[in-house]
């Protein structure tokens, strides 16, 4: 594992989200997410990885984490394993939400 990887053991989306918010100053613009059965690796444009062990495609809250980091996905298939011959599902992190979308005007 490269020295640039930030690895955290988590059990819930809330734990992962709190860590993600505090780790944002250690990573650059997000590029991709790789989801395995029991972990997710979020990769920035420089190749630095933020890894959450304990949340993968089999976890009930993987959809919430993917949505939070900006991954477009189909909720119907998010919990299915990757195609044969692959160990992880890959998502490009490109979905952006308008600033202050959650505020009431």
C-alpha positions as CSV (number, residue, x, y, z in Angstrom):
1,X,0.0,0.0,0.0
2,X,1.5,3.4,-1.0
3,X,2.4,5.8,1.8
4,X,-0.1,8.3,0.3
5,X,-3.1,6.2,1.2
6,X,-5.4,7.2,4.0
7,X,-7.0,4.1,5.4
8,X,-9.9,4.1,7.9
9,X,-12.0,1.3,9.4
10,X,-15.6,2.3,9.5
11,X,-19.0,0.6,10.1
12,X,-21.5,3.2,9.1
13,X,-22.1,5.9,6.5
14,X,-22.1,8.5,9.3
15,X,-18.6,7.5,10.5
16,X,-17.2,7.5,6.9
17,X,-18.8,10.9,6.2
18,X,-17.3,12.5,9.3
19,X,-13.9,11.2,8.4
20,X,-14.3,12.3,4.7
21,X,-15.2,15.8,5.8
22,X,-12.1,16.1,8.0
23,X,-9.8,14.4,5.4
24,X,-10.8,16.7,2.5
25,X,-7.8,19.0,3.2
26,X,-5.5,16.1,2.7
27,X,-6.8,15.1,-0.8
28,X,-7.2,17.0,-4.0
29,X,-10.2,17.1,-6.5
30,X,-11.9,13.7,-6.5
31,X,-11.6,11.5,-9.6
32,X,-12.9,8.0,-9.1
33,X,-14.3,5.5,-6.6
34,X,-13.5,1.8,-6.5
35,X,-16.0,-0.3,-4.6
36,X,-15.1,-3.8,-3.5
37,X,-17.2,-6.2,-1.4
38,X,-16.1,-4.7,2.0
39,X,-14.3,-1.5,1.2
40,X,-14.4,1.6,-1.0
41,X,-11.4,3.6,-2.3
42,X,-11.9,7.2,-3.2
43,X,-9.1,8.4,-5.5
44,X,-8.2,12.1,-6.2
45,X,-6.7,13.4,-9.5
46,X,-3.2,12.9,-8.1
47,X,-3.7,9.2,-7.3
48,X,-4.0,9.6,-3.5
49,X,-6.5,7.2,-2.1
50,X,-8.9,7.6,0.8
51,X,-10.0,4.1,1.8
52,X,-12.9,3.1,4.0
53,X,-12.6,-0.6,5.1
54,X,-16.0,-1.9,6.2
55,X,-18.3,-0.3,3.6
56,X,-18.5,-2.0,0.2
57,X,-21.1,-2.9,-2.4
58,X,-22.6,-5.4,0.1
59,X,-23.2,-2.7,2.7
60,X,-26.6,-1.2,3.1
61,X,-25.4,2.4,3.1
62,X,-23.0,2.3,0.1
63,X,-25.5,4.2,-2.0
64,X,-25.5,7.1,0.5
65,X,-21.7,7.3,0.5
66,X,-21.5,7.1,-3.3
67,X,-24.1,9.9,-3.6
68,X,-22.2,12.0,-1.0
69,X,-18.9,11.9,-3.0
70,X,-20.6,12.6,-6.3
71,X,-20.8,9.2,-8.0
72,X,-23.5,8.6,-10.6
73,X,-25.0,5.1,-10.1
74,X,-28.2,3.1,-10.5
75,X,-29.6,2.3,-7.0
76,X,-31.1,-0.9,-8.5
77,X,-27.6,-2.4,-9.2
78,X,-25.4,-0.7,-6.6
79,X,-25.4,-3.8,-4.3
80,X,-24.6,-6.3,-7.0
81,X,-21.0,-7.6,-7.3
82,X,-18.8,-6.4,-10.2
83,X,-18.8,-8.3,-13.5
84,X,-16.9,-11.6,-13.7
85,X,-13.1,-11.1,-13.8
86,X,-13.2,-7.8,-11.9
87,X,-12.6,-7.3,-8.2
88,X,-14.1,-3.8,-7.9
89,X,-16.8,-1.6,-9.4
90,X,-15.5,1.7,-10.8
91,X,-17.4,5.0,-10.6
92,X,-16.3,8.4,-12.0
93,X,-16.9,11.2,-9.5
94,X,-18.4,13.9,-11.6
95,X,-21.8,14.6,-10.2
96,X,-21.9,18.1,-8.7
97,X,-24.8,19.8,-7.0
98,X,-25.4,23.5,-7.0
99,X,-24.1,25.6,-4.1
100,X,-26.7,26.0,-1.4
101,X,-29.2,23.6,-3.0
102,X,-30.3,22.4,0.5
103,X,-31.1,25.9,1.8
104,X,-34.6,27.2,2.0
105,X,-34.9,30.6,0.3
